[in-house]
C-alpha cells in the first residue's frame, strides 16, 4: 500500500470519528443550559474565563499531546510526572540565576527529552507502552522528589509569574493553549507527520515497508507530547507561584479521558484534535459545575472515571458494530 493509499484509508476510517465532537457539542449545550438555569453566575464572562484558564488551559495541552501518542498506538502515563519534573527544572534554573527565557527553554527541552526517552523505549522494546510509561512516571516523579526533598520551591520571580497576566483582556494561558490547538489541528490533519502518526497506529509494519523510519517517528510523537507537558508545567507553576514534585498528579488520566471521549481510538489509527478540545471543554464545564453545586472533589474524580469507562465501552461497541456492518479493511498491495 502506498502513502496515498494510507491517506485514503485513514480518511475513510476517520469518518465515524468526525461525528463524535458534534455529539459532545450537543451534550455540552444541554449541560450549559442546565447550569445556566441553576446559577446566574455560570454564564458570566468571569466564570467562563475561569473555566478556560484555571480548568482547561493546561489540561488541553496535556490532552493534545496524549492525542498524538494514542493516535500512534501508544499511551503515556508519565505526562503528569513530566509536568512536575520540568517545573522543578524551571524553578532550579531560576534559582541558579538564569533569566526567565533560559529557564523556560531548559524546562521545555527537559520535558521534550523525557518524552523522547519514553519514545525510545517504546520504539525499541516490545513492552507495552503502558508499562513503560508507568515506570518512567515513577522515575521522573521520584527524581523530582529527590531534587526538592519533597518540599515545594517558592519565590519564583515576578517576571515569570507575569505569564498568568491577561493579554487583550484574556489570560495568557488561554492564548497559549489556543495557539497549541491550532498548530495541533494543522499538524495532525494537514502534514505528512500527522499522516505518519495515524499510519503508525493503524498498520505500523506496512508503513515500515514503505521506507518510513517508524522508530524515529514514535520518538518524535512522544517528544512532542513531552514538550506540551512542559508547556503545561509553565502555566501551572506560574498560576501557583511554586514548583512542586506533586504537581500534575492524576492529570494524565483526565487527558486520556478527554482523548477517548473526543473520538480518538484507544488502539490507535484514528485521532481527532477537535474532538479532544471539545471533550476538554466539556470536562472543564463539568468540574466547574460540580464545584458550583458544592460536590466533593472525591466525587468529581469518581464522575471523571465513570466518563472514561463509558467512553471506552461506547467507542468499542461502535467499532464492533461498524466492523460487523462491513467497514473498510486495509489490504496491502502485492
QUIBELMO-V980117 format. One record per pair of residues at least 12 apart in sequence whose ideal C-beta (glycine too) atoms are under 6 Angstrom apart, sorted by the first residue. I is the first residue (numbers start at 0). GAP is how many residues later the second one is. Records with the same first field share a line. If there is no record, write none. Layout:
I=GAP, GAP
This chain:
0=205, 331, 332
5=193
6=188
8=321
9=188
11=316
12=257
13=256
16=246, 253, 255
19=243, 255
20=253, 254, 257
23=254, 255, 258
24=253
27=254
30=254
34=254
38=253
50=233, 237
51=122
52=118, 120, 121
54=229, 232, 233
55=224, 228
56=116, 117, 120, 178
57=174, 177, 178
58=195, 221
59=117, 220
60=116, 119, 167, 170, 171
61=17, 167, 170, 189, 193
62=192, 195, 196, 213, 217
63=116, 120, 164
64=160, 163
65=189, 190, 193
66=192, 197, 204, 206, 209
67=129, 153, 156, 157
68=152, 156
69=189, 194
70=126, 127, 130, 193, 200
71=125, 128, 129, 149, 196
72=128, 195
73=48, 55
74=54, 55
75=57, 149
76=56, 57, 60, 175
77=55, 58, 59, 62
78=150, 173
79=168, 169, 171, 172
80=56, 59, 60
81=29, 32, 58, 144, 147
82=146, 149, 150, 164, 165
83=57, 60, 161, 163, 164
84=55, 58, 59
85=21, 24, 25, 144, 147
86=146, 150, 156, 160
87=56, 59, 155
88=17, 18, 21
89=13, 17
90=62, 152
92=13
99=59, 60
106=123
107=119, 122
110=115, 116, 118, 119
111=111, 114, 115
113=26, 112
114=107, 108, 110, 111
115=103, 107
117=15, 18, 104
118=99, 100, 103
119=99
121=96
122=92, 95, 96
143=101
144=100
147=97
151=90, 92
152=90
153=88
155=85
160=77, 80
162=75
163=74, 75
172=62
180=96
183=89
184=88
187=85
195=21
196=24
199=14, 17
200=67, 68
201=67
202=127
205=126
256=47, 50, 51
257=18, 21, 22, 25
258=17
259=51, 52
260=18, 50
261=13, 14, 17
262=12
